[in-house]
Amino acid sequence: MSFMKCPTCKKTRSKFETHEFLPFCSERCKQADLGKWMVGEYKVSRPLRMDDEVSMEDMMREGSAPDRGYDYE
């Protein structure tokens, strides 16, 4: 079975579990993450370039999914 961790609290759960807070485990973790963005704790490390953007059509054509940086076990 595949697992993923909440990006905020690192709680492990099935990667097939679905709910309104994904990729977070709860509303609390979702809000904590938003708060970190709001106060500048998270930031984009460099300006985005045109080649950073990959279209959904390109991903589907290549058969690949975007890497969202989730910690899978």
Phi and psi restraints in degrees (value plus and minus 20) as a CYANA .aco file:
   2 SER   PHI    -113.8   -73.8
   2 SER   PSI     123.0   163.0
   3 PHE   PHI    -146.5  -106.5
   3 PHE   PSI     138.7   178.7
   4 MET   PHI    -157.6  -117.6
   4 MET   PSI     138.1   178.1
   5 LYS   PHI    -130.6   -90.6
   5 LYS   PSI     123.9   163.9
   6 CYS   PHI     -82.2   -42.2
   6 CYS   PSI     110.1   150.1
   7 PRO   PHI     -83.3   -43.3
   7 PRO   PSI     -40.2    -0.2
   8 THR   PHI    -112.9   -72.9
   8 THR   PSI     -76.6   -36.6
   9 CYS   PHI    -122.5   -82.5
   9 CYS   PSI     -28.1    11.9
  10 LYS   PHI      50.1    90.1
  10 LYS   PSI      -5.7    34.3
  11 LYS   PHI     -82.6   -42.6
  11 LYS   PSI     113.5   153.5
  12 THR   PHI    -111.3   -71.3
  12 THR   PSI     119.3   159.3
  13 ARG   PHI    -171.5  -131.5
  13 ARG   PSI     147.6   187.6
  14 SER   PHI     -81.6   -41.6
  14 SER   PSI     116.8   156.8
  15 LYS   PHI     -92.1   -52.1
  15 LYS   PSI     -30.8     9.2
  16 PHE   PHI    -112.4   -72.4
  16 PHE   PSI     -26.7    13.3
  17 GLU   PHI     -87.8   -47.8
  17 GLU   PSI     115.6   155.6
  18 THR   PHI    -144.4  -104.4
  18 THR   PSI     120.0   160.0
  19 HIS   PHI    -185.0  -145.0
  19 HIS   PSI     154.0   194.0
  20 GLU   PHI     -89.8   -49.8
  20 GLU   PSI     -31.4     8.6
  21 PHE   PHI    -120.2   -80.2
  21 PHE   PSI     -21.5    18.5
  22 LEU   PHI     -73.0   -33.0
  22 LEU   PSI     119.2   159.2
  23 PRO   PHI    -105.5   -65.5
  23 PRO   PSI     -15.3    24.7
  24 PHE   PHI    -104.8   -64.8
  24 PHE   PSI     139.9   179.9
  25 CYS   PHI    -107.0   -67.0
  25 CYS   PSI     -36.4     3.6
  26 SER   PHI    -178.0  -138.0
  26 SER   PSI     147.9   187.9
  27 GLU   PHI     -80.6   -40.6
  27 GLU   PSI     -58.7   -18.7
  28 ARG   PHI     -79.4   -39.4
  28 ARG   PSI     -67.6   -27.6
  29 CYS   PHI     -86.6   -46.6
  29 CYS   PSI     -56.9   -16.9
  30 LYS   PHI     -81.8   -41.8
  30 LYS   PSI     -65.4   -25.4
  31 GLN   PHI     -89.2   -49.2
  31 GLN   PSI     -56.4   -16.4
  32 ALA   PHI     -82.4   -42.4
  32 ALA   PSI     -61.2   -21.2
  33 ASP   PHI     -84.4   -44.4
  33 ASP   PSI     -65.4   -25.4
  34 LEU   PHI     -79.3   -39.3
  34 LEU   PSI     -61.9   -21.9
  35 GLY   PHI     -79.8   -39.8
  35 GLY   PSI     -59.3   -19.3
  36 LYS   PHI     -84.8   -44.8
  36 LYS   PSI     -58.3   -18.3
  37 TRP   PHI     -85.6   -45.6
  37 TRP   PSI     -61.5   -21.5
  38 MET   PHI     -84.3   -44.3
  38 MET   PSI     -56.4   -16.4
  39 VAL   PHI    -112.2   -72.2
  39 VAL   PSI     -17.3    22.7
  40 GLY   PHI      66.4   106.4
  40 GLY   PSI      -7.5    32.5
  41 GLU   PHI     -88.5   -48.5
  41 GLU   PSI     -52.6   -12.6
  42 TYR   PHI    -125.2   -85.2
  42 TYR   PSI     128.0   168.0
  43 LYS   PHI    -178.0  -138.0
  43 LYS   PSI     138.9   178.9
  44 VAL   PHI     -96.6   -56.6
  44 VAL   PSI     108.4   148.4
  45 SER   PHI     -94.5   -54.5
  45 SER   PSI     -39.0     1.0
  46 ARG   PHI    -173.3  -133.3
  46 ARG   PSI     140.4   180.4
  47 PRO   PHI     -81.8   -41.8
  47 PRO   PSI     122.3   162.3
  48 LEU   PHI     -91.1   -51.1
  48 LEU   PSI     124.5   164.5
  49 ARG   PHI    -131.4   -91.4
  49 ARG   PSI     142.4   182.4
  50 MET   PHI     -78.7   -38.7
  50 MET   PSI     -56.2   -16.2
  51 ASP   PHI     -96.8   -56.8
  51 ASP   PSI     -25.8    14.2
  52 ASP   PHI     -92.7   -52.7
  52 ASP   PSI     -47.5    -7.5
  53 GLU   PHI    -107.5   -67.5
  53 GLU   PSI     105.7   145.7
  54 VAL   PHI    -136.3   -96.3
  54 VAL   PSI     108.2   148.2
  55 SER   PHI     -96.0   -56.0
  55 SER   PSI     133.4   173.4
  56 MET   PHI     -80.1   -40.1
  56 MET   PSI     -56.2   -16.2
  57 GLU   PHI     -82.4   -42.4
  57 GLU   PSI     -61.5   -21.5
  58 ASP   PHI     -83.5   -43.5
  58 ASP   PSI     -63.0   -23.0
  59 MET   PHI     -83.8   -43.8
  59 MET   PSI     -61.9   -21.9
  60 MET   PHI     -87.5   -47.5
  60 MET   PSI     -58.6   -18.6
  61 ARG   PHI     -84.9   -44.9
  61 ARG   PSI     -59.3   -19.3
  62 GLU   PHI    -102.8   -62.8
  62 GLU   PSI     -33.0     7.0
  63 GLY   PHI      52.8    92.8
  63 GLY   PSI       6.3    46.3
  64 SER   PHI    -135.0   -95.0
  64 SER   PSI     134.5   174.5
  65 ALA   PHI    -129.2   -89.2
  65 ALA   PSI     130.3   170.3
  66 PRO   PHI     -87.9   -47.9
  66 PRO   PSI     122.9   162.9
  67 ASP   PHI    -106.7   -66.7
  67 ASP   PSI      93.4   133.4
  68 ARG   PHI    -112.6   -72.6
  68 ARG   PSI     -15.7    24.3
  69 GLY   PHI      59.4    99.4
  69 GLY   PSI      -4.8    35.2
  70 TYR   PHI     -95.7   -55.7
  70 TYR   PSI     129.1   169.1
  71 ASP   PHI    -112.1   -72.1
  71 ASP   PSI      79.5   119.5
  72 TYR   PHI    -114.4   -74.4
  72 TYR   PSI     124.8   164.8
